[in-house]
């Protein structure tokens, strides 16, 4: 509890300090009216990653062999397929929803509870869908771009979508064993960060405004995801992954 309070105080302090940190000559985006505040949250997330998540992930990669890392990633991917199936059904993509459900059945039964991906080699394509995307398919407007603490790039619609994702997430919200629930949540965050370990280094070395690049990539990618979902198609791999997924 004390650590959480200190983290909240640090976050609020950084937000206040960073509220006027828009680079000189930066072109304002009509999608980002809260850019000053968003940049401060972005800086907070970068600091949290540099001093906490990345070092932990580095140790995770050092301790666990690659097959174990892949098994953990497969397990959480199999778990997420359940929610992807539900969202594809809500989006009207019945065939994709059925395929996602079959992935869960195959990987759970024949893949040792999901630690081995048997569905993909068997021809069952992996999809990805969430409630923010579902809201977009239903016609809910995106609203302004916003950067969320820990979760990163989002918008007003997807923020509500993330809230629904979390409230319906059994491992995060409903698992009775609190110690196990917290441990699994931490492992999911580290696993998600591990999947993008090299990608972050590539951005660091590029001569770009990382905030602007991340924002524009997210906005374009998200709209493309929704357009593809409306057509019943699966978009390519995501630019950014929610740490809780």
C-alpha positions as CSV (number, residue, x, y, z in Angstrom):
1,X,0.0,0.0,0.0
2,X,2.8,2.4,0.8
3,X,4.5,1.6,-2.5
4,X,1.3,2.2,-4.3
5,X,0.8,5.6,-2.6
6,X,4.4,6.6,-3.5
7,X,3.8,5.6,-7.1
8,X,0.6,7.7,-7.3
9,X,2.3,10.7,-5.8
10,X,5.2,10.4,-8.2
11,X,2.8,10.1,-11.1
12,X,0.8,13.2,-10.2
13,X,4.0,15.2,-9.6
14,X,5.4,14.3,-13.0
15,X,2.1,15.1,-14.6
16,X,2.1,18.6,-13.0
17,X,5.8,19.2,-13.9
18,X,5.4,18.0,-17.5
19,X,2.2,19.8,-18.4
20,X,4.1,22.4,-20.5
21,X,6.6,20.1,-22.1
22,X,5.5,20.1,-25.8
23,X,8.6,20.5,-28.0
24,X,9.1,23.7,-29.8
25,X,7.9,23.5,-33.4
26,X,5.8,20.5,-32.8
27,X,2.7,20.4,-35.0
28,X,-0.5,20.0,-32.9
29,X,-2.7,17.1,-33.8
30,X,-6.5,17.6,-33.9
31,X,-6.8,14.1,-32.4
32,X,-4.7,15.1,-29.4
33,X,-6.1,18.2,-27.6
34,X,-4.6,17.0,-24.3
35,X,-1.1,16.7,-25.6
36,X,0.6,18.5,-22.8
37,X,-0.9,16.2,-20.2
38,X,-0.5,13.2,-22.4
39,X,3.2,13.9,-22.7
40,X,3.6,14.0,-19.0
41,X,1.9,10.6,-18.6
42,X,4.0,9.3,-21.5
43,X,7.1,10.4,-19.6
44,X,5.9,8.8,-16.4
45,X,5.3,5.5,-18.3
46,X,8.8,5.8,-19.9
47,X,10.4,6.2,-16.5
48,X,8.4,3.3,-15.0
49,X,9.6,1.2,-17.9
50,X,13.2,2.2,-17.7
51,X,13.6,1.8,-13.9
52,X,11.2,-1.0,-13.2
53,X,9.6,-3.0,-16.0
54,X,12.7,-3.3,-18.3
55,X,15.1,-4.4,-15.5
56,X,12.6,-7.0,-14.3
57,X,12.1,-8.2,-17.9
58,X,15.8,-8.4,-18.4
59,X,16.1,-10.6,-15.3
60,X,13.1,-12.7,-16.5
61,X,14.8,-13.3,-19.9
62,X,18.1,-14.2,-18.1
63,X,16.5,-16.7,-15.7
64,X,14.0,-18.4,-17.9
65,X,15.0,-20.3,-21.0
66,X,13.3,-19.4,-24.3
67,X,11.0,-22.5,-24.3
68,X,9.7,-21.5,-20.9
69,X,9.1,-17.9,-22.0
70,X,7.2,-19.2,-25.1
71,X,5.2,-21.5,-23.0
72,X,4.1,-18.7,-20.7
73,X,3.3,-16.5,-23.7
74,X,1.2,-19.3,-25.2
75,X,-0.7,-19.8,-21.9
76,X,-1.8,-16.2,-21.7
77,X,-2.4,-16.1,-25.4
78,X,-4.7,-19.1,-25.1
79,X,-6.5,-17.4,-22.2
80,X,-7.0,-14.2,-24.2
81,X,-8.5,-16.2,-27.1
82,X,-11.5,-16.7,-24.9
83,X,-12.2,-13.0,-24.8
84,X,-11.3,-12.6,-28.4
85,X,-13.9,-15.1,-29.3
86,X,-16.5,-13.2,-27.2
87,X,-15.6,-9.9,-28.9
88,X,-15.6,-11.3,-32.4
89,X,-19.1,-12.7,-31.7
90,X,-20.2,-9.3,-30.4
91,X,-18.8,-7.7,-33.6
92,X,-20.8,-10.1,-35.7
93,X,-17.8,-12.1,-36.9
94,X,-19.3,-15.5,-36.1
95,X,-16.8,-17.7,-38.1
96,X,-13.8,-16.0,-36.4
97,X,-15.5,-16.3,-33.0
98,X,-15.9,-20.1,-33.6
99,X,-12.3,-20.4,-34.8
100,X,-11.1,-18.6,-31.6
101,X,-13.2,-20.9,-29.4
102,X,-11.8,-24.0,-31.2
103,X,-8.3,-22.6,-30.6
104,X,-9.0,-22.6,-26.9
105,X,-10.4,-26.1,-27.0
106,X,-7.5,-27.5,-29.0
107,X,-4.7,-25.7,-27.1
108,X,-6.2,-26.5,-23.7
109,X,-6.8,-30.2,-24.3
110,X,-3.8,-31.0,-26.5
111,X,-1.5,-28.2,-25.6
112,X,-1.1,-28.9,-21.9
113,X,-3.5,-26.2,-20.8
114,X,-2.4,-23.8,-23.4
115,X,1.4,-23.9,-22.8
116,X,1.9,-25.4,-26.3
117,X,0.3,-23.8,-29.3
118,X,-1.2,-26.7,-31.2
119,X,-4.0,-24.7,-32.9
120,X,-1.8,-22.5,-35.2
121,X,0.0,-25.4,-36.9
122,X,-3.4,-27.1,-37.2
123,X,-4.7,-24.2,-39.4
124,X,-6.6,-22.3,-36.8
125,X,-5.5,-18.7,-37.2
126,X,-5.0,-16.5,-34.2
127,X,-7.0,-13.3,-33.9
128,X,-7.1,-10.4,-31.5
129,X,-10.1,-8.4,-30.4
130,X,-11.1,-6.4,-27.3
131,X,-14.0,-4.3,-26.1
132,X,-12.6,-1.0,-27.3
133,X,-12.5,-2.5,-30.8
134,X,-16.0,-3.8,-30.3
135,X,-17.3,-0.4,-29.3
136,X,-15.7,1.0,-32.4
137,X,-17.4,-1.6,-34.6
138,X,-20.7,-0.6,-33.0
139,X,-20.1,3.0,-34.1
140,X,-18.9,4.6,-30.8
141,X,-16.6,7.5,-31.8
142,X,-13.0,7.3,-30.7
143,X,-12.8,10.7,-28.9
144,X,-9.5,12.4,-28.1
145,X,-6.3,10.5,-27.9
146,X,-5.2,9.9,-24.3
147,X,-2.2,8.2,-22.7
148,X,-3.1,6.1,-19.7
149,X,-0.7,5.3,-16.8
150,X,0.9,1.9,-17.3
151,X,-1.5,1.0,-20.1
152,X,-0.1,3.6,-22.6
153,X,-1.7,4.8,-25.8
154,X,-5.5,4.9,-25.9
155,X,-8.5,7.2,-26.6
156,X,-11.7,8.0,-24.7
157,X,-13.6,5.1,-26.2
158,X,-10.8,2.6,-25.7
159,X,-10.4,3.7,-22.1
160,X,-13.9,2.6,-21.4
161,X,-13.2,-0.5,-23.4
162,X,-10.1,-1.2,-21.2
163,X,-12.3,-0.8,-18.1
164,X,-14.7,-3.4,-19.4
165,X,-11.8,-5.7,-20.3
166,X,-10.5,-5.5,-16.8
167,X,-13.9,-5.9,-15.1
168,X,-14.6,-9.1,-17.1
169,X,-11.1,-10.5,-16.8
170,X,-11.2,-13.5,-14.5
171,X,-7.5,-13.8,-13.8
172,X,-7.2,-10.0,-13.1
173,X,-10.5,-9.3,-11.3
174,X,-12.4,-12.4,-10.3
175,X,-9.9,-15.1,-9.3
176,X,-10.6,-15.8,-5.6
177,X,-7.0,-16.4,-4.6
178,X,-5.7,-12.9,-4.2
179,X,-2.0,-13.9,-4.0
180,X,-2.3,-16.1,-7.1
181,X,-4.2,-13.4,-8.9
182,X,-1.6,-10.7,-8.2
183,X,1.2,-13.1,-9.2
184,X,-0.4,-13.9,-12.5
185,X,-1.1,-10.2,-13.2
186,X,2.6,-9.4,-12.6
187,X,3.6,-12.3,-14.8
188,X,1.3,-11.1,-17.6
189,X,2.8,-7.6,-17.5
190,X,6.3,-8.9,-17.7
191,X,5.4,-11.3,-20.5
192,X,3.8,-8.5,-22.5
193,X,6.9,-6.3,-22.0
194,X,9.1,-9.3,-23.0
195,X,7.3,-9.5,-26.3
196,X,8.3,-6.0,-27.2
197,X,11.8,-6.0,-25.6
198,X,13.7,-5.3,-28.8
199,X,11.1,-3.0,-30.3
200,X,11.6,-0.5,-27.6
201,X,15.3,-0.3,-28.2
202,X,14.8,0.3,-31.9
203,X,12.6,3.4,-31.1
204,X,15.2,4.7,-28.7
205,X,17.9,4.7,-31.3
206,X,15.8,6.5,-33.9
207,X,16.0,10.2,-34.4
208,X,12.3,10.8,-33.9
209,X,9.9,12.2,-31.4
210,X,8.9,9.0,-29.7
211,X,5.7,10.4,-28.3
212,X,4.5,11.6,-31.8
213,X,5.5,8.4,-33.5
214,X,3.7,6.2,-30.9
215,X,0.5,8.4,-31.0
216,X,0.2,8.5,-34.8
217,X,1.0,4.7,-35.0
218,X,-1.7,3.9,-32.4
219,X,-4.4,6.1,-34.0
220,X,-3.8,4.7,-37.5
221,X,-3.5,1.2,-36.3
222,X,-6.6,1.3,-34.2
223,X,-8.7,2.7,-37.0
224,X,-7.4,0.0,-39.3
225,X,-8.3,-2.7,-36.7
226,X,-11.8,-1.4,-36.5
227,X,-12.2,-1.1,-40.3
228,X,-11.0,-4.7,-40.7
229,X,-13.2,-6.0,-38.0
230,X,-16.2,-4.4,-39.7
231,X,-15.3,-6.4,-42.8
232,X,-14.7,-9.6,-40.9
233,X,-11.0,-9.6,-41.5
234,X,-8.1,-10.0,-39.1
235,X,-5.5,-7.1,-39.1
236,X,-1.8,-7.8,-38.9
237,X,0.2,-7.9,-35.7
238,X,-0.4,-4.9,-33.3
239,X,2.0,-2.0,-32.9
240,X,1.3,-1.8,-29.2
241,X,0.0,-4.4,-26.8
242,X,-1.8,-3.7,-23.6
243,X,0.2,-4.9,-20.7
244,X,-2.6,-6.7,-19.2
245,X,-3.3,-8.8,-22.3
